[in-house]
């Protein structure tokens, strides 16, 4: 297993020790000394501030399935976007966290092609996965495009892999697997496009009982289902989460349905979250719900780069009411954390509401950071929810480059809310730091909106970060 590597892509700081101890628990009895040394040199903890997205610049994890395993950590399994020319990639990363603030990224936990290839029967792309645990083994359920080789399963004794020996699941010929191991040990397998399907898993958890296949949504629920199955049990109820196309003429929502049996029928209850405002080209959503340290969360993704791809995993807290239903939540910049400190640097790409041509994309502001806001035209605006403003806040500061004169309106509350100032950016060849005075700033938790006024309507510009003083 000396082909297995971990690598830091982008981080704020290193904390190698915790990750090494975690990994050596699995590898120490299976690897030679020189391999362990290699592991030591290539293991890093990726520290991401507690905000959305939860993955750093340059990394694109979509379709997030979150699970809390026996060690108490939360693990995130998802597809990985790498190109605008095709969906996803040929490998999966695994993220894990103890606090939703500091994330460890394990690269290439499973692959269908190239290094670490564990799918002997095809070299197809890997779409959305899920993971399940039973009796000391972790089962990674994966899927690929194609009519007869679409779904499979690989196994590992570690939640972060490597997952090996991929085997086809016969009888399941669409995409987006989801798995539930019920309290009695019986496994259930969900998948499908257009209409969902569920079947019982055989005791080995690598085969389905094809005689048990049913469509679990009732007639009402089938109206909203697109793809992207996910399943959880909460108390005595079963929650079926999926990409919901009931709005916007595209599946930008995560919808959910509730049933009293893992085989359904599930009754459609509504939308959990809608990502339509994350990018001009936003097309789909896919995610899951999971309880972590007494709080339930919804995990989902947002598109970037004016593309249906380059999607980034995000998280929001949700609240389950006494009747079992869940109110829809909005996209936020703060994610699982408290409101962001307005006096700290706020990365421009943390915007949770984008309107117009503006998009999160790659920029060249520094040697490390690779994303920001770009291509904003006259009338475009972006929103950040939420910031914590101190008392007596009097200055706004940003780093940007523009090639025509742009004025930014700075507002609290909404795009039409309390105007606290304007910032004028003059054309320049390089990034510049600009400061401007602000007034009448409301303290405490506030939404922030920036509206771009551009006399020439040029889109050749980008914003790296901003903060308040």
Secondary structure, DSSP 8 states (H G I E B T S, - for coil): -TT------S-S---HHHHHHHHHHHHTTTS-HHHHHHHHHH---EE--SSSSSS-TT--EEEEEEEE-TTS-EEEEEEE---SSSSSBSEEEEEEESSSSEEEEEEEEEESSSTTB--TT----B---EEEEETTEEEEEEE-SSSSS-EEEEEESSTT---EEEEE-TT--SS--EEEE-TTS-EEEEE-SSS-EEEEB-TTSSSB-GGG-B--B-HHHHTTEEEEEEEEEETTEEEEEEEE-SSTTS--EEEEEEESSTT--BEEEEEEEE-GGG-TT------EEEEETTEEEEEEEE--TTSSSS-EEEEEEE-B-TTS-B------SSTTSS-EETTS-EEGGG-SEEESS-EEEE--SSSS--EEEE---TT-EEEEEEEEE-TT--EEEEEEEESS-EEEEEEESSTTSEEEEEEEE---SS-EEEEEE--S---EEEEEEEEEEESS----EEEEEEEE-
